[in-house]
Amino acid sequence: MGIDEIIAETRDLAIGYRNRDRIFKVMQGLSLKARRGELVALIGRNGTGKSTLLRTLTGLLPPLGGKIMLDGNALDDISLSRLPRIVSFVSTEPVLMHNIKVREVVSLGRFPYTNWIGTLSAADEEAVKVAMEATGLSGLSGRSIDGISDGERQRTLIARSLAQDTGLLVMDEPTAFLDLPSRYGIVSLLRKLTREKGKCVIYSTHDLDTAINEADRIWLMTGDGVTEGAPEDLMLTGRLARAFESPLLSFSLSDGTFSFVRSRQTGIALEGRGKAAKLTARALARCGYTTDPQALLVVKVADSAGETEWTVTDGVNVERYRSLYDLVTHLPSGDQ
């Protein structure tokens, strides 16, 4: 990924809410950057202020201090009519539109460019077509928004944002409530938009796996502020692990995943190689065992004629199993 110009920047930004005469400051001193062609994932625990930051960044909430720069211009200096041509926003709130076709929803993204009665020009129609093709919605053009899946509905909202033709797309939890394939599909689409369209996408998420694996830059929000960097930077410094640390969780630096902490585990020796051996180690760890080459209890993994067999011995008795389920079911619990 080449370094392109900065499209969004905050300088000593303070975010929060005003309620009559009272000010509720959520966070301050935020100095962040995002570039064109970059996928930025905003992650953090619930209640840290992720939605507040995104809404402030897009002008939906006024900042409580500091400065926001969008496409080289101070947010305060951008007119309300020009702002929708610079940044688009997709909310996590449920779609309230009914009895409207997918193409009509996507067409709503052209509102900054149409006349006062919303008539689409040839250029507008082409922008809608391109947005639908980019999001894989061409075949759903005439379908009602009420008759498509959650993942398709989310892609429709992204297409609407893409049709708006802004350099910056901001999305609050675009993968919320979606199943696993749909979540990865949406994030893959967002990454594709940054690569092929040169867009900058900033999105909040609780899905750490996709953020770590796909984002170019992470904005990690904690009670102390927001730290930014490549996912691997935040892993190396330990900031990612500390942000979500818990007596119940441990973070693996090698593969960037969290797992449950076992207080005490029984040692077991594991012999074997390949995929079956790795999955066996995973299953044993889940059941309370830790790998110990010196342990008396030994599990041997062997492949024969395309089938896997597990042999368990304690030096006296020998048992054989044809599935990991049978293996872990017959082993005594490793948790102590």
N, C-alpha and C positions, 0 to 999 in steps of 0.2 A: 504494500500500500504506500503510495507516494504521499508526501506531506503537501497539503494544499492550504489555501488561505483559511484563516479562522472565520467561521460564520456566526458563532455564538460565544460570548464571553461575559463573565460576571466579574466585577471588581468590588471587593469588600462588601458584597451584597448581604443585606439583612432581610429575612423573610418572616412572615407571620400574618396576623389578622388585626384589623381595627374593628372594635365593637363600641360604637358610640364614642365615648371619651377615653376608652381603655385600649391599650395596645398589647397584643399577645405576641411576643417575639418568639419564634420557633428556633431560629438559628441566625447567626451573623458571621461576618468576616469570610464570606464565601467568594473565592477567586478561582473560577473554573474556565476551561476552554474546550471548544469542540470545533473540528475542522470539516470542510466539505469532503465527501467520500469516506466518512468515518461513521461507524456504528458504535454508539455510546450507550452502555447499560448503567442505569441508576439503581443501585441495590442498597439494602439496609433493612433493619428490623422494622416491624410495624410501629407506627407512631413517631418515626424519626423526622418526618416532614417531606417525604419524597413528592407526594402530590402537590404540596404547597410550593415546593421549588419549581416544579414543572409549570404550574399555573402562573407563578410569578414570572417565569422566563418568557412565557407567551403573552403576557400582558393581561391575563384574566384576573390576577390579583396585583395590587400595587406593591412595589417593594417598600420596605420600611427603612431603607437606607442603602447607600452604595449605588452602583451603576450597572445596567445591563446594556451590552452592545450586541446588535443583531445586524449581520451583513455590513459591518463597519459604521453603523449609525446607532446613536444612543436611543434606547427605546422611547424615552420621553419626547424625542424629536420626530418620531415616526407617526404619521397621521393614521387615524383609524381606518381610512380607506386604503392606505398603502400597506398596513401591517399584514393583512391576509395574503398579500402577494410575496411576503418574506417568510412567514412561518405559518404552519398549519398544526392543528391540535386534534388528537383522537383521544377521547375520554374512555375510561373503563366503565362508565355508567351504561345501563342497558339501553338498547336502541328503542326509542319511543315511536318511531315511524311505523305505520301500518298501511296495508293496502297500497303499497308503492313498489314499483318494479326495481330490480337491482340497478339497471341502467339509469333510472331516474334518480336513485340515491347517489350514484357516482356523479351524475350531472350537476348535483347540488354543489360540488366542489368548484364549479366555474363561476360561483357568485361574484368574486371580485372583478370579473372581466365582462359580465353581461350587462345589458341595459336595465333600466328600472323595472321592466316587466319580465326580465329573466330569459329573453330570447337567446338561443344558442346560435352563434355564428358557425361558419364552416371550420374555423380554427378551434372553436370550443368543442365541436363534435369530434374533431380529430384528437383533441386532448383526452376526451372521455374514452375514445376507442383505444388509444395507446395505454391509458391507465388500466383499462379492463384486460387488455392483452398481457400487460406486465404482471398482473395479479392473478391471471388464469381464470378470469370470470366471463370470458366471451361467450361461453356456452350457457351461462346463466342470465344473460342479458334480459330476457323477458320474464324471468321468474319473480314471484312476489318475495319481498324481504321476509315475509312471515313463513315462507315455505322452504327455507334453506337452513343448513346446519349452522351451529355457532361459529365454527371455523370459517365457513363461507361468508357469514355475516360480518365477521371481523375483517376478512379480506375485502369485503365491500367497503367498509369504512376506511381501510387503508387506500383503496382505489380512489375513493372520494378525496382523500387527502392528497394523493398523487396527482389527481386531475386538477387540483388547486395550483399545481405547478410552483411550489415553493422550494427554495433551496434547503430549508430546514423543516423537518417533520418531527414533531414532539408527540409522544404517545404514552399515556398513563395505563400501565398494565395491559398491553394489547393481547397477552397470552392468558389472561385470567380466565378461569372456568373452562379452558379447552383441554381436550385429551392430549396424550403424549405426542402422537403423530402431528396433530394440529399445531401444538406449541412449537415443535421443531420446524414445521412448515412455515409458520408465520415469521419466526426469527430468520430462517433461511431466506425468505422473501425480502425482509428488511435489509439483510446483508447484501442481497442481490441489487437492491435499489441504490445502495451506496456505491457499489462497484460499477454498475452499468449506467446509472443515471447521474452519478456524481452528487447525490443527495447526502445530507448529514441527517442521521436519524438518532434521536435521543429518546430512550424508552425506559420506563421503570419496570421492574420485574422482581418476583420472589423466586423465580426459577434460576437458581445459581448455576446449575449445570450448563444451560444454554448460554448464560451470560459469560461464564468462564471460557467456554469453548468457541464462542462466535464473536463476541464483542472485541472491537479494536481498543477501546478505552473503557475503563470502569470508573464511575463516580460512586465511591463507597461512602454512604452517609451513616454516621454514628452520632452519639450525643455530643461528641467533641467537634463535629464539623464534617466536611466532605474531603476525602482524599481521592486523588485521581491518578491513574496510571494504567499501563497494560495489565491484564489479569495476572500475568506471571510476576509483574513487579509487586503487586499487592500480596501475592502468595509468598514471594521470597522474603519480604519484610515482616511477614507474619500478621499484617494488618487484617487480612481477610479472615484468618482463623480467629483472631481476637474479637472481631466484630460480631461473630456468631457463636463465640465460645459458650460452653455450657457444661456442667458436670456430666451431662448425658452424651455429649458429642465430642468427637475428635476429628481433626482435619488431616487428610493425607496430602502431603506436598507433592507426591509423585503423580497422582492422577486428579488432584483438585476436587476431591469428594469428601463429604462428611459421613461419619458412621457412628453407631452407638458405642459408648464406652462400656466395657465389661470390667467390673470391679476386680474379680479374680477369675482366672481361667485355668483349665486343666491342659497340661502339655500333651501333645500328640505328634508322633513322627509321621511325615508324609513323604512317600516315595512315588515318583512319577513325573512326567513332563507333558507339556502341551496344554491345550485348552481344557481338557478334562481335569488335569491336575490343578489348574488355576481355579476352576469352578469348585473343585473339591475343597480347596483351601478357603474359598469364600463361604461355602456351606458350613464348614467346620467352625470358622470364626463366628458365624451367626449363631451357632449352637453352643458357644462358650469355650471353644478350644483355641489354643495358640500353638503354632508350629514349634516343635522342639525335637531336633534330631536325636537327642539322648533319651527321649521318652520311651517307656516300655511298651506302650500301646502304639501299634504301627498300622497305618493305612497305606496300602499299595494300590496304585492305579495302573491298570494295564489295558491296552487296546488289542483286540483280536478279531480279525475278520470284520472290521467295521463296527464292532460292538465294544462297549467299555465294561470292565469288571473291576469291582473293588474288593480287595482282600484285607481283612482285619485280623491281626494277631496280637496276643499279649505275651507271646513266648511259649504258650502252652496250647491254647485253643486257637482255632482258625475258622473264620466265618467269611462267606462270599456273598456279594450283593450285586444286583444288576441295575440298580438305580441309586442316585444320591438320596432320594427320598427314603428308600429302604435302609440305606447306610445310616443316616442321621437319626432315623426313627429307632433303630435298634441299639445305637450307641447310648451309654448313660450320659446324662446332662453334664456338659463341661463347666457350667456356671457353678461357682462356689460361694 
